Amino acid sequence: MKIIKATGKQLEKVYNRSCGRNKRVEEKVRRIMDDVRLFGDEALIKYTRKFDQVKLSLRQLKVSENEISGAYQNISPNFVASLKVVIENVNRFYRKQLRRSWRIKGPEGIVLGENYTPLEKVGVYIPAGTAPLVSTVYMTVLPAKLAGVKKIVLISPPDKNGNINPHILVMADLLKVDEFYRVGGAQGVAALAYGTKTIPRVDKIVGPGNIYVSEAKRQAFGMVDIDMIAGPTELVIIANRFSDPKYVIADLRAQAEHVKGLAILITNSKSLAKEVKSQLDGNNGYIILAKNLKQACEISNRIAPEHLEILVQNPGRLVRSVKNAGAVFLGPYSPAAVGDYVAGPSHVLPTAGTARFFSGLSVCDFIKSTHIISYSKKALEKMREPLEKIAGIEGLQKHVDSVKARFEGEK
């Protein structure tokens, strides 16, 4: 890891990082998506053979009930029992986010409000390239279920033998996922966005993926909604001379397990910086030397990381200064790994500095609101003058006439 100062070009590069746009990838994804839009299932079969080296029939695109039942024979007996605790943690967190439709009454018979309704169909992408992300199943499906989504469709790329990881299948079955298809990549995203004869078109696509999946989601946005464009995973740790170096080093090493993952330590302790550097000299990432914890927090806010660990003595006081982070982990016994797997909040979080304006996946991502407006005749008459003036400035006389029509013929 490199030690860098709190100012300078290297830190500016960290501030200005992004999920990236690659013209070659953009064009390749565009061709794939057009192919799926035009040729549907045939294109899915073609690209599964090309990218996953798996030859499927149309009938094999959908994971069968027999395959799901058989998956239970290929997992450890205590897997299901372990999941029950985790599922309850996730549900407990997301129940707090549930919203209710509301109404307020104003003067002269005005009623305003908002109706909350769940999305009809949601597609979830579960990566399975470098590792099958079992945890992503419950981190995406449970908030959607609690929101009341009517139909949840999962897709995941098959392995070289054409199979889906049994733990992913069991997880999906336990959560009562409606449909599961063995397809991944940009072609899988395109299938969810456009629909094919086999795979239904959805209203929203969520879940992480590689650069091709992210680009496909970017191109699909507008035809469907998406959660976010996610880049490589990130961890920032704020620590000082009172922090245990063993915890700092262990968490930075854990972050290094992710391909292209960004690992950063911000500290005002030169001795801690030297110790971490000596232990992690071969790892990618940065150690940023700050003047004090206040500056450390300011730097972190500019980085706007996906994960932020605060390993100082009184993390609760410092967290008040945190404005930009996907998830914050307070104290020595709250490593980011807890958030990845068992704490409750989803690990689908904003990356590449987008925590400045994006939030982690929530129940709200699966709910849309409809504004409700009800005026009595008396209320409308009272608001005629300001309405007519504003519409007149905009040159929309027919809007004015639509209001006047309600009062024509009156004395």
C-alpha positions as CSV (number, residue, x, y, z in Angstrom):
1,M,0.0,0.0,0.0
2,K,1.2,3.5,-0.8
3,I,1.4,6.2,1.8
4,I,0.2,9.5,0.4
5,K,-0.4,13.0,1.8
6,A,-3.8,14.5,2.4
7,T,-3.3,16.7,-0.6
8,G,-1.9,16.0,-4.0
9,K,-2.6,14.4,-7.4
10,Q,-2.8,10.9,-6.1
11,L,-5.6,11.7,-3.8
12,E,-7.4,13.8,-6.5
13,K,-7.4,10.6,-8.6
14,V,-9.2,8.8,-5.8
15,Y,-11.7,11.6,-5.5
16,N,-12.4,11.7,-9.2
17,R,-12.6,7.9,-9.8
18,S,-15.8,6.6,-11.5
19,C,-17.4,3.4,-12.6
20,G,-15.8,4.3,-16.0
21,R,-17.0,4.3,-19.5
22,N,-15.4,2.0,-22.1
23,K,-16.3,2.6,-25.7
24,R,-15.4,-0.9,-26.7
25,V,-17.5,-2.4,-23.9
26,E,-20.4,0.0,-24.7
27,E,-20.5,-1.0,-28.3
28,K,-20.2,-4.7,-27.5
29,V,-23.0,-4.5,-25.0
30,R,-25.2,-2.5,-27.4
31,R,-24.8,-5.2,-30.1
32,I,-25.7,-7.9,-27.5
33,M,-28.7,-6.1,-26.3
34,D,-30.0,-5.4,-29.8
35,D,-29.5,-9.1,-30.6
36,V,-31.6,-10.1,-27.6
37,R,-34.3,-7.5,-28.4
38,L,-34.6,-8.9,-32.0
39,F,-34.0,-12.6,-31.5
40,G,-34.9,-13.2,-27.9
41,D,-34.2,-16.7,-26.6
42,E,-32.1,-17.7,-29.6
43,A,-29.7,-14.9,-28.8
44,L,-29.6,-16.0,-25.2
45,I,-28.6,-19.5,-26.2
46,K,-26.0,-18.2,-28.6
47,Y,-24.3,-15.9,-26.0
48,T,-24.5,-18.5,-23.2
49,R,-22.6,-20.9,-25.5
50,K,-20.1,-18.1,-26.5
51,F,-19.4,-16.6,-23.1
52,D,-20.1,-19.4,-20.6
53,Q,-19.1,-22.3,-22.9
54,V,-22.4,-24.0,-22.1
55,K,-24.8,-25.4,-24.8
56,L,-28.4,-25.1,-23.6
57,S,-31.7,-25.9,-25.1
58,L,-34.6,-23.5,-24.8
59,R,-36.2,-25.7,-22.2
60,Q,-33.1,-25.5,-20.1
61,L,-33.1,-21.8,-19.8
62,K,-35.5,-22.0,-16.9
63,V,-34.3,-23.8,-13.8
64,S,-36.6,-26.7,-13.1
65,E,-38.3,-27.6,-9.8
66,N,-36.5,-30.9,-9.8
67,E,-33.1,-29.1,-10.0
68,I,-34.1,-26.9,-7.1
69,S,-35.2,-29.9,-5.0
70,G,-32.0,-31.7,-5.9
71,A,-29.9,-28.7,-4.7
72,Y,-30.9,-29.5,-1.1
73,Q,-28.9,-32.8,-1.4
74,N,-25.7,-30.9,-2.3
75,I,-25.5,-28.5,0.7
76,S,-24.4,-28.9,4.3
77,P,-27.3,-29.8,6.7
78,N,-26.8,-26.7,8.8
79,F,-26.9,-24.2,5.9
80,V,-30.7,-23.7,6.1
81,A,-30.6,-23.3,9.9
82,S,-27.8,-20.7,9.7
83,L,-29.8,-18.7,7.2
84,K,-32.9,-18.4,9.4
85,V,-31.1,-16.0,11.8
86,V,-29.7,-13.9,8.9
87,I,-33.1,-13.7,7.2
88,E,-34.7,-12.4,10.3
89,N,-31.9,-9.8,10.7
90,V,-32.6,-8.5,7.2
91,N,-36.4,-8.5,7.7
92,R,-36.1,-6.7,11.0
93,F,-34.1,-3.9,9.4
94,Y,-36.3,-3.5,6.3
95,R,-39.6,-3.6,8.2
96,K,-38.7,-0.2,9.6
97,Q,-38.6,1.2,6.0
98,L,-42.2,0.3,5.1
99,R,-44.3,3.2,4.0
100,R,-48.1,3.8,4.3
101,S,-50.2,5.8,1.9
102,W,-51.4,9.1,3.4
103,R,-53.8,12.0,3.1
104,I,-54.0,15.5,4.4
105,K,-57.0,17.8,4.3
106,G,-56.7,21.5,3.5
107,P,-59.1,24.4,3.6
108,E,-62.2,24.6,1.2
109,G,-62.4,20.8,0.6
110,I,-58.8,20.2,-0.6
111,V,-57.4,16.7,-0.1
112,L,-53.8,15.9,-1.0
113,G,-51.9,12.7,-0.5
114,E,-49.7,10.0,-1.8
115,N,-50.3,6.3,-2.6
116,Y,-47.5,3.8,-2.3
117,T,-47.7,0.8,-4.5
118,P,-45.1,-2.0,-5.0
119,L,-43.6,-2.7,-8.4
120,E,-45.2,-5.6,-10.3
121,K,-42.1,-7.4,-11.5
122,V,-38.5,-7.2,-10.5
123,G,-35.4,-8.9,-12.0
124,V,-32.5,-9.8,-9.8
125,Y,-29.0,-10.4,-11.1
126,I,-26.9,-12.8,-9.1
127,P,-23.2,-12.9,-10.1
128,A,-21.4,-16.3,-10.2
129,G,-18.2,-15.5,-12.0
130,T,-15.3,-15.4,-9.5
131,A,-17.6,-16.7,-6.7
132,P,-21.3,-17.5,-6.4
133,L,-22.7,-14.6,-4.4
134,V,-25.2,-16.5,-2.2
135,S,-25.6,-13.5,0.1
136,T,-26.7,-11.3,-2.8
137,V,-29.9,-13.4,-3.1
138,Y,-31.3,-12.5,0.3
139,M,-29.8,-9.0,0.3
140,T,-31.9,-8.2,-2.8
141,V,-34.9,-10.4,-2.6
142,L,-36.0,-9.7,1.0
143,P,-36.4,-5.9,0.6
144,A,-38.4,-6.6,-2.6
145,K,-40.6,-9.1,-0.8
146,L,-41.2,-6.8,2.1
147,A,-42.2,-4.0,-0.3
148,G,-44.8,-6.3,-1.8
149,V,-43.4,-7.0,-5.2
150,K,-45.7,-9.4,-7.0
151,K,-43.2,-11.3,-9.1
152,I,-39.4,-11.7,-8.5
153,V,-37.3,-13.2,-11.3
154,L,-33.7,-14.3,-10.7
155,I,-31.0,-14.8,-13.3
156,S,-27.5,-16.1,-12.8
157,P,-24.9,-17.4,-15.2
158,P,-24.4,-21.2,-15.3
159,D,-21.0,-22.9,-14.5
160,K,-19.1,-24.9,-17.1
161,N,-21.4,-27.8,-16.6
162,G,-24.5,-25.7,-17.1
163,N,-25.4,-25.8,-13.4
164,I,-26.4,-23.1,-10.8
165,N,-24.6,-23.2,-7.5
166,P,-26.9,-25.3,-5.1
167,H,-26.6,-22.8,-2.3
168,I,-28.0,-20.0,-4.6
169,L,-30.8,-22.4,-5.6
170,V,-31.7,-23.3,-2.1
171,M,-31.6,-19.6,-1.0
172,A,-33.9,-18.6,-3.8
173,D,-36.3,-21.5,-3.0
174,L,-36.4,-20.6,0.7
175,L,-37.3,-17.0,-0.2
176,K,-40.0,-18.2,-2.6
177,V,-38.5,-16.6,-5.7
178,D,-41.1,-17.0,-8.5
179,E,-38.8,-17.8,-11.5
180,F,-35.1,-18.6,-12.0
181,Y,-33.2,-18.6,-15.2
182,R,-29.6,-19.8,-16.0
183,V,-28.4,-16.8,-18.0
184,G,-26.0,-14.0,-17.2
185,G,-24.0,-11.2,-18.6
186,A,-25.3,-8.3,-20.7
187,Q,-27.6,-10.8,-22.5
188,G,-29.3,-11.7,-19.2
189,V,-29.9,-8.0,-18.4
190,A,-31.3,-7.5,-21.9
191,A,-33.7,-10.4,-21.5
192,L,-35.1,-8.8,-18.3
193,A,-35.3,-5.4,-19.9
194,Y,-37.0,-6.4,-23.2
195,G,-38.5,-9.8,-22.3
196,T,-38.3,-12.9,-24.4
197,K,-40.7,-15.7,-25.1
198,T,-39.2,-17.5,-22.0
199,I,-38.2,-14.7,-19.7
200,P,-40.7,-12.0,-18.7
201,R,-40.0,-8.3,-19.0
202,V,-39.6,-6.7,-15.6
203,D,-40.1,-3.2,-14.2
204,K,-36.7,-2.9,-12.4
205,I,-33.3,-4.7,-12.5
206,V,-31.2,-4.9,-9.3
207,G,-28.0,-6.6,-8.3
208,P,-24.3,-6.2,-8.9
209,G,-22.2,-7.5,-11.8
210,N,-19.1,-7.1,-13.9
211,I,-18.4,-4.2,-16.3
212,Y,-20.6,-5.8,-19.0
213,V,-23.5,-6.2,-16.6
214,S,-23.2,-2.7,-15.3
215,E,-23.0,-1.3,-18.9
216,A,-26.1,-3.3,-19.9
217,K,-28.0,-1.9,-16.9
218,R,-26.9,1.6,-17.9
219,Q,-28.2,1.1,-21.4
220,A,-31.4,-0.6,-20.2
221,F,-32.3,2.4,-17.9
222,G,-35.3,4.2,-19.2
223,M,-36.9,1.0,-20.6
224,V,-36.8,-0.3,-17.0
225,D,-35.6,1.1,-13.7
226,I,-32.3,0.0,-12.2
227,D,-30.9,0.2,-8.7
228,M,-27.5,1.9,-9.5
229,I,-24.4,1.5,-11.7
230,A,-21.9,-0.2,-9.4
231,G,-18.2,-0.4,-9.8
232,P,-15.5,-2.3,-7.9
233,T,-16.1,-2.6,-4.1
234,E,-14.5,-0.1,-1.7
235,L,-13.5,0.2,1.9
236,V,-12.2,3.2,3.8
237,I,-11.0,2.9,7.4
238,I,-10.5,5.8,9.7
239,A,-8.2,4.9,12.5
240,N,-5.7,6.6,14.9
241,R,-3.1,5.6,17.5
242,F,-5.7,4.0,19.8
243,S,-6.9,1.6,17.0
244,D,-5.8,-2.0,17.1
245,P,-3.5,-2.5,14.1
246,K,-4.5,-6.2,13.9
247,Y,-8.1,-5.2,13.1
248,V,-7.1,-2.6,10.6
249,I,-4.8,-5.0,8.7
250,A,-7.3,-7.8,8.8
251,D,-10.0,-5.7,7.3
252,L,-7.8,-4.2,4.6
253,R,-6.7,-7.8,3.7
254,A,-10.3,-8.9,3.5
255,Q,-11.0,-6.0,1.0
256,A,-8.0,-7.2,-1.1
257,E,-9.8,-10.5,-1.7
258,H,-12.1,-8.6,-4.2
259,V,-10.8,-8.2,-7.7
260,K,-10.0,-4.5,-8.3
261,G,-11.3,-3.6,-4.8
262,L,-10.3,-0.3,-3.4
263,A,-8.8,-0.3,0.1
264,I,-7.9,2.9,1.9
265,L,-6.7,3.7,5.4
266,I,-7.0,7.3,6.6
267,T,-5.1,8.0,9.8
268,N,-3.3,10.7,11.7
269,S,-0.9,8.2,13.3
270,K,2.4,7.8,11.5
271,S,3.3,4.8,13.5
272,L,0.0,3.0,12.5
273,A,0.7,4.0,8.8
274,K,4.2,2.5,8.9
275,E,3.0,-0.7,10.6
276,V,0.1,-1.2,8.1
277,K,2.4,-0.5,5.2
278,S,5.0,-3.1,6.4
279,Q,2.3,-5.7,6.7
280,L,0.5,-4.9,3.4
281,D,3.4,-3.8,1.2
282,G,2.3,-6.0,-1.7
283,N,-1.3,-4.9,-1.6
284,N,-3.0,-2.3,-3.7
285,G,-4.5,0.7,-2.0
286,Y,-3.6,3.8,-0.1
287,I,-2.7,5.0,3.4
288,I,-3.6,8.7,3.7
289,L,-1.9,10.7,6.4
290,A,-4.3,13.3,7.8
291,K,-3.6,16.1,10.3
292,N,-6.4,15.0,12.6
293,L,-9.6,13.1,12.7
294,K,-11.6,16.0,11.5
295,Q,-9.6,16.2,8.3
296,A,-9.8,12.4,8.1
297,C,-13.6,12.7,8.0
298,E,-13.5,15.4,5.4
299,I,-11.3,13.3,3.2
300,S,-13.7,10.3,3.6
301,N,-16.6,12.5,2.7
302,R,-14.9,13.5,-0.5
303,I,-14.1,9.9,-1.3
304,A,-17.7,8.9,-0.5
305,P,-16.9,5.2,-0.1
306,E,-19.1,2.2,-0.3
307,H,-18.0,1.0,3.1
308,L,-16.6,3.2,5.9
309,E,-15.2,1.7,9.1
310,I,-14.5,4.1,12.0
311,L,-12.1,2.3,14.4
312,V,-11.4,5.2,16.8
313,Q,-12.2,5.3,20.5
314,N,-15.5,7.1,20.2
315,P,-16.9,6.3,16.7
316,G,-20.3,7.6,17.6
317,R,-19.0,11.1,17.9
318,L,-17.1,11.0,14.6
319,V,-20.1,9.5,12.7
320,R,-22.0,12.8,13.1
321,S,-19.5,14.3,10.6
322,V,-20.1,11.5,8.0
323,K,-22.2,12.8,5.1
324,N,-21.2,10.4,2.2
325,A,-20.9,6.7,2.7
326,G,-22.9,3.7,1.6
327,A,-22.7,2.0,5.0
328,V,-20.8,3.0,8.1
329,F,-19.4,0.5,10.6
330,L,-18.7,1.7,14.1
331,G,-16.1,0.3,16.5
332,P,-13.7,-2.6,16.6
333,Y,-16.3,-5.3,16.5
334,S,-18.2,-4.1,13.4
335,P,-16.1,-5.2,10.4
336,A,-17.4,-4.6,7.0
337,A,-17.8,-8.4,6.6
338,V,-20.7,-8.2,9.1
339,G,-22.6,-5.9,6.7
340,D,-21.7,-8.2,3.8
341,Y,-23.5,-11.1,5.3
342,V,-25.4,-10.9,8.5
343,A,-26.2,-7.5,10.0
344,G,-29.4,-6.8,8.0
345,P,-28.9,-3.8,5.7
346,S,-28.3,-4.8,2.1
347,H,-24.8,-5.0,0.8
348,V,-25.9,-3.6,-2.5
349,L,-24.4,-0.2,-2.0
350,P,-23.2,2.8,-4.0
351,T,-19.6,2.8,-5.2
352,A,-17.2,5.1,-7.1
353,G,-18.2,8.2,-5.1
354,T,-21.9,7.9,-5.9
355,A,-22.7,7.7,-2.2
356,R,-22.8,11.5,-2.6
357,F,-26.3,11.0,-4.1
358,F,-27.2,7.3,-4.0
359,S,-28.2,5.2,-1.1
360,G,-28.0,1.5,-0.3
361,L,-30.7,-0.8,-1.7
362,S,-33.9,-0.4,0.4
363,V,-37.6,-1.2,0.5
364,C,-38.2,2.2,-1.1
365,D,-36.4,1.0,-4.3
366,F,-39.3,-1.4,-4.9
367,I,-42.1,1.0,-4.3
368,K,-43.4,3.9,-6.4
369,S,-45.6,6.7,-5.2
370,T,-48.6,8.3,-6.9
371,H,-49.7,11.9,-5.9
372,I,-53.3,12.3,-5.0
373,I,-55.0,15.7,-5.6
374,S,-58.7,16.4,-4.9
375,Y,-60.2,19.9,-5.1
376,S,-63.7,21.1,-4.4
377,K,-65.3,23.7,-6.7
378,K,-64.9,26.3,-4.0
379,A,-61.2,25.4,-3.6
380,L,-60.6,25.6,-7.4
381,E,-62.3,29.0,-7.6
382,K,-60.1,30.3,-4.9
383,M,-57.0,29.3,-6.7
384,R,-58.1,30.5,-10.2
385,E,-56.2,33.8,-10.1
386,P,-52.7,32.5,-9.3
387,L,-53.2,29.6,-11.7
388,E,-54.3,31.8,-14.5
389,K,-51.4,34.2,-14.0
390,I,-48.7,31.4,-14.0
391,A,-50.3,29.6,-17.0
392,G,-50.5,33.0,-18.8
393,I,-46.8,33.6,-18.3
394,E,-46.1,30.2,-19.8
395,G,-48.4,30.9,-22.7
396,L,-50.7,27.9,-22.0
397,Q,-54.1,29.5,-22.5
398,K,-55.9,26.2,-22.9
399,H,-54.9,25.3,-19.4
400,V,-56.6,28.5,-18.3
401,D,-59.6,27.6,-20.4
402,S,-59.9,24.1,-18.8
403,V,-60.4,25.8,-15.4
404,K,-62.7,28.5,-16.7
405,A,-64.9,25.8,-18.3
406,R,-65.9,24.7,-14.7
407,F,-67.5,28.1,-14.1
408,E,-69.0,29.0,-17.4
409,G,-72.7,30.0,-17.4
410,E,-72.6,31.1,-13.8
411,K,-73.8,34.5,-12.8
